Amino acid sequence: MGDFDNKEREEVFSKKVRAGKRTYFFDVKATRSGDYYLTLTESKKRLEDGVFVKHKIFLYKEDFEKFAEGLTETVDYIKSRQEVVEKRYEYSDNQEYAAKSDDDFTF
């Protein structure tokens, strides 16, 4: 157990989502007692100095349903009032991206 006891947060799973100039990280971590929780991080490069600025939200499993309901309701509100066109990105080997137009994308 030694190493695990010394860490406040043990990373269990990570999913990286690139979306244009932003990258989102969905990370599952474990508390010392082994309870899982989610951190959602937005990372964006600041144009002035190239520094990556990160914003993080901690989401605990007892809040998953309420969070998902709120997100769904909010997204549905926007979609019912404005056209939402998702951008699709293709990445080359040097991490440059190009947006693909996907007008017939459905949710």
Beta strands, then each sheet from edge to edge (+ up, - down):
strand 1: 10-19
strand 2: 22-30
strand 3: 36-45
strand 4: 52-60
strand 5: 88-91
strand 6: 97-100
sheet 1: 1+ 2- 3+ 4-
sheet 2: 5+ 6-
end
